Amino acid sequence: MSAPDGSPVGAERSIGQLFASATTEMSALVHDEIALAKAQLKRDVKRGATSGGAFMVAGGVLVFSLPMLNFALAYGIRTWSDWNLAVCFLLSFAANVLIAGILALIGVVFAKKAKQSGGAQKTAASMKETASVLQKAKPHPRPELPQDRVPEAIEAVARSSS
């Protein structure tokens, strides 16, 4: 197993390697946040399109089916009940309005779901939170070097070994 920069896990890494790794991970985090925002927007747009489609179908049913359905239903009611033909036509119209109302309710439900999800707002808040945490991040203080590891002692060891 190895770290993102290719060095073995558990091995001492240089400051440059750590910085490169942090930069890579930060870039991946930003890309993932953007991908999440796109996915949530896509879902909201899909719900909105479904809502609009349901409204359009409701309108289409109401407009285009009225003549044919009204005549067929009115004459059917007249045949079964011997009621006045005008009452039969009113009943067929009421049936068409009921169907259009049900489709409009379906459109309202999907419109509310799209509005309530607020996916893009959640992602934007998450990105702002991440940015504020990173702005407040402070580097850890470096520990004092022990006396036996002062730079002069290290240089002396390096000269003697060469």
FIMARDREN-127978 format. One record per residue: residue in one letter; z, y, x of N, C-alpha, C in turn. Coordinates in steps of 0.02 Angstrom, whole numbers, padded with zeros to 5 digits, always signed. Each point is the difference from the previous one (the first is absolute). Layout:
BEGIN
{r A,{Z,Y,X},{Z,Y,X},{Z,Y,X}}
...
END
This chain:
BEGIN
{r M,{+00000,-00059,+00043},{+00000,+00059,-00043},{+00000,+00061,+00045}}
{r S,{-00034,+00053,-00023},{-00003,+00061,+00040},{+00006,+00061,-00045}}
{r A,{+00017,+00055,+00031},{+00007,+00064,-00035},{-00070,+00027,-00016}}
{r P,{-00005,+00052,-00041},{-00066,+00027,-00018},{-00041,+00022,+00060}}
{r D,{+00033,+00020,+00054},{-00038,+00024,+00058},{-00018,-00057,+00047}}
{r G,{+00017,-00063,-00017},{-00019,-00057,+00040},{+00053,-00024,+00048}}
{r S,{+00054,+00037,+00009},{+00053,-00022,+00045},{+00043,-00053,-00034}}
{r P,{+00029,-00046,+00038},{+00041,-00052,-00031},{+00062,+00030,-00033}}
{r V,{+00021,-00032,-00055},{+00059,+00024,-00036},{+00062,-00013,+00043}}
{r G,{+00044,+00047,+00003},{+00062,-00007,+00039},{-00007,+00026,+00071}}
{r A,{-00061,+00013,+00022},{-00010,+00026,+00067},{+00014,+00075,+00000}}
{r E,{+00022,+00025,+00057},{+00011,+00072,+00007},{-00067,+00035,-00003}}
{r R,{-00005,+00051,-00042},{-00062,+00037,-00005},{+00011,+00071,+00024}}
{r S,{-00053,+00029,+00026},{+00006,+00068,+00026},{+00001,+00050,-00058}}
{r I,{+00018,+00062,+00016},{+00001,+00053,-00050},{-00070,+00009,-00029}}
{r G,{-00051,-00003,+00041},{-00069,+00007,-00024},{-00018,-00055,-00049}}
{r Q,{+00020,-00062,+00016},{-00014,-00055,-00046},{+00037,+00009,-00066}}
{r L,{+00063,+00022,+00004},{+00039,+00011,-00060},{-00031,+00056,-00042}}
{r F,{-00021,+00053,+00034},{-00032,+00056,-00036},{-00065,-00022,-00032}}
{r A,{-00040,-00039,+00036},{-00064,-00024,-00027},{+00013,-00046,-00060}}
{r S,{+00050,-00042,+00005},{+00018,-00045,-00055},{+00023,+00040,-00061}}
{r A,{+00042,+00051,+00012},{+00024,+00041,-00056},{-00058,+00038,-00032}}
{r T,{-00045,+00026,+00040},{-00058,+00035,-00026},{-00045,-00046,-00042}}
{r T,{-00011,-00060,+00025},{-00040,-00049,-00037},{+00032,-00018,-00066}}
{r E,{+00065,-00012,+00001},{+00035,-00018,-00061},{+00001,+00059,-00050}}
{r M,{+00008,+00061,+00026},{-00001,+00058,-00044},{-00068,+00009,-00032}}
{r S,{-00053,-00010,+00039},{-00067,+00005,-00027},{-00011,-00053,-00054}}
{r A,{+00024,-00061,+00012},{-00007,-00053,-00050},{+00039,+00017,-00063}}
{r L,{+00059,+00030,+00008},{+00040,+00020,-00057},{-00037,+00053,-00043}}
{r V,{-00029,+00049,+00033},{-00037,+00051,-00036},{-00061,-00030,-00036}}
{r H,{-00036,-00045,+00034},{-00057,-00033,-00032},{+00022,-00041,-00060}}
{r D,{+00057,-00035,+00006},{+00026,-00040,-00056},{+00020,+00044,-00058}}
{r E,{+00031,+00058,+00015},{+00019,+00047,-00053},{-00062,+00025,-00037}}
{r I,{-00052,+00015,+00036},{-00062,+00024,-00030},{-00032,-00055,-00043}}
{r A,{+00001,-00062,+00026},{-00027,-00056,-00039},{+00039,-00011,-00064}}
{r L,{+00066,+00008,+00004},{+00042,-00007,-00060},{-00017,+00054,-00051}}
{r A,{-00008,+00061,+00024},{-00017,+00055,-00045},{-00068,-00013,-00034}}
{r K,{-00048,-00025,+00038},{-00066,-00015,-00029},{+00006,-00054,-00053}}
{r A,{+00039,-00052,+00014},{+00008,-00055,-00047},{+00033,+00024,-00065}}
{r Q,{+00051,+00043,+00007},{+00035,+00025,-00059},{-00045,+00046,-00040}}
{r L,{-00039,+00042,+00033},{-00047,+00044,-00035},{-00054,-00041,-00036}}
{r K,{-00023,-00053,+00033},{-00050,-00043,-00030},{+00027,-00032,-00064}}
{r R,{+00063,-00023,+00002},{+00030,-00030,-00059},{+00007,+00051,-00056}}
{r D,{+00021,+00061,+00017},{+00008,+00052,-00051},{-00068,+00020,-00030}}
{r V,{-00051,+00004,+00041},{-00067,+00017,-00025},{-00025,-00055,-00045}}
{r K,{+00014,-00062,+00019},{-00022,-00057,-00041},{+00034,+00002,-00069}}
{r R,{+00064,+00015,-00001},{+00036,+00005,-00064},{-00027,+00058,-00042}}
{r G,{-00014,+00056,+00033},{-00029,+00057,-00035},{-00068,-00016,-00029}}
{r A,{-00041,-00036,+00039},{-00066,-00019,-00024},{+00006,-00049,-00059}}
{r T,{+00048,-00045,+00003},{+00011,-00046,-00056},{+00020,+00038,-00062}}
{r S,{+00043,+00049,+00009},{+00021,+00042,-00056},{-00059,+00038,-00030}}
{r G,{-00040,+00031,+00042},{-00058,+00036,-00024},{-00050,-00046,-00034}}
{r G,{-00008,-00059,+00028},{-00046,-00049,-00031},{+00024,-00021,-00069}}
{r A,{+00066,-00011,-00007},{+00027,-00018,-00065},{-00010,+00056,-00051}}
{r F,{+00009,+00062,+00022},{-00012,+00057,-00046},{-00074,+00003,-00020}}
{r M,{-00044,-00012,+00048},{-00072,+00003,-00016},{-00019,-00057,-00047}}
{r V,{+00027,-00060,+00011},{-00015,-00055,-00044},{+00026,+00015,-00070}}
{r A,{+00060,+00030,-00004},{+00027,+00018,-00066},{-00047,+00048,-00036}}
{r G,{-00024,+00049,+00036},{-00046,+00048,-00031},{-00066,-00033,-00019}}
{r G,{-00025,-00044,+00043},{-00062,-00035,-00014},{+00006,-00045,-00061}}
{r V,{+00057,-00034,-00005},{+00011,-00043,-00058},{+00001,+00042,-00063}}
{r L,{+00035,+00056,+00003},{+00006,+00042,-00059},{-00068,+00030,-00021}}
{r V,{-00040,+00021,+00047},{-00063,+00033,-00016},{-00056,-00049,-00017}}
{r F,{-00009,-00050,+00043},{-00059,-00043,-00008},{+00009,-00057,-00049}}
{r S,{+00060,-00020,-00013},{+00010,-00057,-00045},{+00011,+00021,-00072}}
{r L,{+00013,+00063,-00012},{+00016,+00022,-00068},{-00055,-00016,-00051}}
{r P,{-00062,+00018,+00013},{-00050,-00013,-00052},{-00007,-00075,-00018}}
{r M,{-00009,-00041,+00051},{-00011,-00071,-00013},{+00063,-00033,-00028}}
{r L,{+00056,+00013,+00032},{+00062,-00031,-00023},{+00021,+00025,-00068}}
{r N,{-00009,+00064,-00012},{+00019,+00027,-00065},{-00039,-00031,-00057}}
{r F,{-00065,-00006,+00008},{-00040,-00030,-00053},{+00018,-00074,-00010}}
{r A,{+00004,-00037,+00056},{+00015,-00071,-00006},{+00069,-00012,-00030}}
{r L,{+00048,+00036,+00025},{+00069,-00009,-00025},{+00008,+00024,-00072}}
{r A,{-00030,+00056,-00016},{+00006,+00027,-00068},{-00032,-00047,-00051}}
{r Y,{-00059,-00026,+00016},{-00032,-00045,-00048},{+00036,-00068,-00002}}
{r G,{+00030,-00019,+00057},{+00040,-00062,-00001},{+00062,+00008,-00043}}
{r I,{+00035,+00055,+00006},{+00059,+00013,-00042},{-00021,+00003,-00074}}
{r R,{-00055,+00032,-00013},{-00025,+00007,-00069},{-00015,-00070,-00029}}
{r T,{-00028,-00043,+00042},{-00017,-00067,-00024},{+00063,-00040,-00016}}
{r W,{+00052,+00005,+00042},{+00061,-00040,-00009},{+00047,+00029,-00053}}
{r S,{-00002,+00067,-00012},{+00052,+00030,-00041},{-00024,+00034,-00064}}
{r D,{-00063,+00013,-00006},{-00026,+00038,-00057},{+00030,+00070,-00006}}
{r W,{+00021,+00029,+00057},{+00025,+00069,+00000},{-00059,+00048,+00000}}
{r N,{+00016,+00064,-00010},{-00050,+00052,+00002},{-00030,+00002,+00070}}
{r L,{-00065,+00012,+00007},{-00033,+00000,+00065},{+00026,+00055,+00046}}
{r A,{+00020,+00057,-00028},{+00027,+00054,+00042},{+00066,-00021,+00032}}
{r V,{+00042,-00035,-00036},{+00064,-00024,+00029},{-00014,-00051,+00055}}
{r C,{-00050,-00041,-00011},{-00018,-00050,+00052},{-00023,+00034,+00064}}
{r F,{-00040,+00054,-00007},{-00021,+00036,+00060},{+00059,+00034,+00035}}
{r L,{+00047,+00026,-00036},{+00060,+00030,+00031},{+00041,-00052,+00037}}
{r L,{+00006,-00059,-00027},{+00037,-00054,+00035},{-00036,-00020,+00064}}
{r S,{-00065,-00004,-00001},{-00036,-00019,+00061},{+00006,+00055,+00053}}
{r F,{+00000,+00063,-00021},{+00010,+00055,+00048},{+00070,-00004,+00030}}
{r A,{+00051,-00015,-00041},{+00069,-00005,+00024},{+00006,-00057,+00052}}
{r A,{-00036,-00054,-00010},{+00002,-00055,+00048},{-00029,+00022,+00068}}
{r N,{-00054,+00038,-00002},{-00030,+00025,+00063},{+00046,+00049,+00035}}
{r V,{+00034,+00043,-00037},{+00047,+00048,+00029},{+00058,-00038,+00032}}
{r L,{+00023,-00054,-00032},{+00055,-00040,+00028},{-00020,-00032,+00067}}
{r I,{-00060,-00026,+00004},{-00024,-00030,+00063},{-00005,+00054,+00055}}
{r A,{-00027,+00057,-00017},{-00005,+00055,+00049},{+00069,+00023,+00022}}
{r G,{+00048,+00002,-00046},{+00068,+00020,+00017},{+00033,-00048,+00049}}
{r I,{-00011,-00066,-00010},{+00028,-00050,+00045},{-00030,+00009,+00070}}
{r L,{-00066,+00010,+00004},{-00031,+00010,+00066},{+00025,+00065,+00032}}
{r A,{+00012,+00052,-00039},{+00026,+00062,+00028},{+00071,-00010,+00026}}
{r L,{+00041,-00040,-00034},{+00067,-00015,+00024},{-00002,-00037,+00067}}
{r I,{-00048,-00046,+00007},{-00008,-00035,+00064},{-00016,+00051,+00054}}
{r G,{-00044,+00047,-00015},{-00017,+00053,+00049},{+00060,+00042,+00019}}
{r V,{+00043,+00016,-00049},{+00061,+00040,+00014},{+00047,-00039,+00045}}
{r V,{+00008,-00065,-00013},{+00045,-00041,+00042},{-00023,+00000,+00072}}
{r F,{-00065,-00010,+00012},{-00025,-00002,+00068},{+00004,+00069,+00033}}
{r A,{-00010,+00053,-00038},{+00006,+00068,+00027},{+00072,+00014,+00022}}
{r K,{+00049,-00022,-00039},{+00070,+00010,+00018},{+00018,-00040,+00062}}
{r K,{-00026,-00062,+00005},{+00014,-00041,+00059},{-00028,+00033,+00063}}
{r A,{-00060,+00027,-00005},{-00031,+00033,+00058},{+00040,+00062,+00020}}
{r K,{+00025,+00037,-00049},{+00038,+00061,+00014},{+00068,-00016,+00030}}
{r Q,{+00033,-00053,-00025},{+00068,-00017,+00021},{+00002,-00031,+00069}}
{r S,{-00054,-00033,+00021},{+00004,-00036,+00064},{+00012,+00047,+00059}}
{r G,{-00032,+00057,+00001},{+00012,+00050,+00053},{-00006,-00029,+00069}}
{r G,{-00047,-00046,+00011},{-00006,-00034,+00064},{-00013,+00048,+00058}}
{r A,{-00044,+00048,-00010},{-00017,+00046,+00054},{+00060,+00044,+00018}}
{r Q,{+00039,+00019,-00050},{+00058,+00042,+00014},{+00052,-00039,+00040}}
{r K,{+00009,-00064,-00016},{+00048,-00041,+00038},{-00021,-00006,+00073}}
{r T,{-00064,-00011,+00011},{-00024,-00007,+00068},{+00006,+00065,+00038}}
{r A,{-00016,+00056,-00032},{+00007,+00065,+00033},{+00073,+00013,+00019}}
{r A,{+00046,-00017,-00044},{+00071,+00009,+00015},{+00021,-00044,+00058}}
{r S,{-00025,-00061,+00002},{+00016,-00046,+00055},{-00027,+00027,+00066}}
{r M,{-00060,+00027,+00000},{-00029,+00027,+00062},{+00040,+00061,+00023}}
{r K,{+00022,+00043,-00047},{+00040,+00058,+00019},{+00067,-00022,+00029}}
{r E,{+00029,-00051,-00029},{+00064,-00026,+00024},{-00008,-00027,+00071}}
{r T,{-00054,-00037,+00012},{-00013,-00026,+00067},{-00008,+00056,+00050}}
{r A,{-00037,+00052,-00019},{-00011,+00056,+00046},{+00065,+00037,+00014}}
{r S,{+00043,+00008,-00050},{+00063,+00036,+00012},{+00046,-00041,+00045}}
{r V,{+00000,-00066,-00009},{+00042,-00042,+00044},{-00025,+00005,+00072}}
{r L,{-00066,-00001,+00009},{-00027,+00003,+00068},{+00012,+00068,+00032}}
{r Q,{+00001,+00054,-00040},{+00013,+00066,+00028},{+00072,+00006,+00023}}
{r K,{+00045,-00034,-00034},{+00071,+00004,+00018},{+00020,-00049,+00054}}
{r A,{-00045,-00044,+00018},{+00016,-00051,+00051},{+00011,+00034,+00068}}
{r K,{+00052,-00021,+00033},{+00016,+00027,+00066},{+00000,-00058,+00049}}
{r P,{-00022,+00013,+00062},{+00001,-00054,+00049},{+00072,-00018,+00018}}
{r H,{+00008,-00064,+00016},{+00067,-00022,+00020},{+00016,+00029,+00068}}
{r P,{+00062,+00021,+00010},{+00018,+00026,+00067},{-00002,-00057,+00051}}
{r R,{-00023,+00018,+00059},{-00004,-00050,+00053},{+00068,-00009,+00032}}
{r P,{+00019,-00062,+00011},{+00066,-00011,+00031},{-00001,+00022,+00073}}
{r E,{+00058,+00019,+00023},{+00008,+00019,+00071},{-00011,-00062,+00043}}
{r L,{-00035,+00011,+00056},{-00009,-00056,+00047},{+00064,-00013,+00038}}
{r P,{+00018,-00063,+00007},{+00060,-00015,+00040},{-00010,+00022,+00072}}
{r Q,{+00056,+00010,+00035},{-00003,+00025,+00069},{-00041,-00045,+00046}}
{r D,{+00002,-00065,-00012},{-00038,-00044,+00044},{-00075,+00000,-00016}}
{r R,{-00019,+00036,-00052},{-00071,+00001,-00019},{-00028,+00071,+00002}}
{r V,{+00030,+00044,+00037},{-00026,+00068,+00006},{-00068,-00004,+00035}}
{r P,{-00043,+00050,-00009},{-00067,-00003,+00028},{-00001,-00011,+00076}}
{r E,{+00048,+00028,+00037},{-00001,-00010,+00072},{+00011,-00073,+00017}}
{r A,{+00045,-00033,-00036},{+00013,-00071,+00013},{-00060,-00042,-00017}}
{r I,{-00035,+00018,-00052},{-00059,-00037,-00020},{-00055,+00008,+00053}}
{r E,{-00009,+00062,+00022},{-00050,+00012,+00052},{+00017,-00038,+00064}}
{r A,{+00063,-00003,+00018},{+00019,-00036,+00061},{-00015,-00074,-00007}}
{r V,{+00013,-00028,-00057},{-00015,-00071,-00011},{-00075,-00011,+00004}}
{r A,{-00038,+00045,-00028},{-00073,-00007,+00000},{-00027,+00005,+00071}}
{r R,{+00029,+00045,+00042},{-00024,+00006,+00070},{+00018,-00062,+00041}}
{r S,{+00059,-00027,-00013},{+00021,-00057,+00040},{-00039,-00062,-00017}}
{r S,{-00023,-00006,-00062},{-00036,-00061,-00019},{-00073,+00004,+00021}}
{r S,{-00025,+00059,+00018},{-00070,+00004,+00019},{-00011,-00007,+00073}}
END
